[in-house]
Amino acid sequence: MEDAESRPGQVTVMFFGAAHCWNTNREAERLVALYPKYRDRVRFIVVDVNRPSAAQRALMQRYYSGSIPTLVILAPDGGPVYARAGETARTRGDTRGLDSLITRALGD
């Protein structure tokens, strides 16, 4: 998982959260579960909003809505495919919604 740069030509998944948040932790589990499937085709950026790096602060200013967890998915052209706060599923371990969002961004 990367520090803070999106790359043109590649899908980017940005995840904004905080370690103390239960919702963040459940959504992070979904990302970790899907990471092996997409790691060669998707750039993953995870931002702890309480401890951002300098580069991550710039991403926060541009993409972070102020609520956690927030997930932003950028298409290869850099345009947003998804940008919302909240979890992508109602039940723990359900990756179908997140998987579908990433697949859509990839154009698969």
N, C-alpha and C positions, 0 to 999 in steps of 0.2 A: 504494500500500500504506500502511496506516494505522499510527499510533503505538501506540495501546493501548486502544482502547475498543470493546467489542462493543455493538451496538445491538439492542434488542428489535425483533422484526419482520423481521430480516435475518439470513441465514446468515452466520456468522463462521468464517473459517479462520485459526487461529493456528499459526504455525510457529516452533519454538524450535530454534536451532542455533548453531553457531560457525563462523567463517570458515575456521579451520584444519582442519576435519573434512571428509574426502572424502565421507562419507555425507550430511552436511548439504548439500554442494555439489551432489550428484546430485539430491537431493530438491528443493532450491531451483530447479534447472533445470526440474523438472516443474511447480512452481508458476508460474514465469515463463512457461512455455509455455501454461499454462491461463488465466493472468490475463486476457488480452484477451477470452476467451470469456465469462468470468464477472464481470468488473469492475463491471458495472452492477447486478448482483444479489447479489454476495457482498462482504463486508468482509474484506479480507486484512490480517493483522497479522503482521509478521515481527520476531522478537526474537533479537538476538544475545545469548546468555546471558552472554557475557563483558563486554558493554557495554550493559546495559539502562538505559532511561530510568527515571525514578521511577515513571511509570505502568506501564511494562512489568514492574517488580519486583512490583507487585501481581498482575499476571497470572501471573507465574512462581510466586508463592506458592500461587496457586489451582490452576493447571493443569499446571505443569511437573513431570515425573516424575523429573528428575535425569539422564536419558539424552538424548543427541542423535543424530539429530534426533528431535524429538517433534512430532507433528501432532495438533491438537485442532480438531474441527469441531463447531460449535454450531448447532442448528436455530434457526429464527426465534423459537421460544419460549424460547431460552436453554439448553435441555437438550442434553447432549452426544450427538452422533451417532457420533463416533469420537474416541478419545483413546488414542494408542499411540506408543511410541518405535519407531524404525526406519523404513526406507524403505517406500514403498507399491508398489514393483516391484523385480524382480531385475536388470533390465537398464537401462542408461542410456538416457534418452529415452522410456521406456515410461510414458505418462501415463494408460493405461486404468484402473488401479486408483484413482488419485487422482480422475480424472474421474468415475468411478462413485460414489465417496464424496460428492463435491460434489453430483452430480445427485440422489443419494438424500436429502441434507439439504434440497435445494430442493423435493423432492417431485415432480420432473419424471418 
